[in-house]
Amino acid sequence: MLTGLSFLFVGAVLSLNGIWMLGRIGEREIAVINGVVAAITIAVASALAFGQEATLESVKAAALTLLFSTTYLWVAINRIAGFDGRGLGWFSLFVAITVTPVAWEAWTAAQTPFAHWIALCWAAWAVLWFLYFLLLALACPILRATAWFTLFCGVFTAWLPGWLMLNGWG
């Protein structure tokens, strides 16, 4: 249930961030959804990590969720404060490296089509964070491609699976 909640809002923020990167949403306005989703995912991570029935698995899920939370909080702060994003770019490299084995572990453990889809989502997120590293830390001229991939990931790796989870699928 909490995973579906997180996925749905991650889908919203990724989709809107892709649209923002395409120049369709203002620099300061995008901070709102990033801040809201950071707060939601921090709350979910807190419930997973500090709930009465916390397990190694739930704490791992919380830690991975906080990678998303930190990213969205950092985007919000960058947009409000006018920072250039290089620090976020380097953090994105850390996250890309961290979640790559998560994708592999998820793939090898998957036993259903939905579980395979989620494993592919982790792989897509690793690529996405690596694109943010290239864009922000190394200033590679890939803004438009990164924007479209962000929008794609928003819809197919978060919004749709989140909606399905909240409706009893997966």
HELIX and SHEET records of a PDB file:
HELIX    1   1 LEU A    2  MET A   21  1                                  20    
HELIX    2   2 ILE A   30  PHE A   50  1                                  21    
HELIX    3   3 LEU A   56  ALA A   81  1                                  26    
HELIX    4   4 ARG A   86  ALA A  109  1                                  24    
HELIX    5   5 PRO A  113  TYR A  132  1                                  20    
HELIX    6   6 PHE A  133  ALA A  137  3                                   5    
HELIX    7   7 LEU A  143  CYS A  153  1                                  11    
HELIX    8   8 GLY A  154  TRP A  159  3                                   6    
HELIX    9   9 LEU A  160  LEU A  166  1                                   7    
END                                                                             
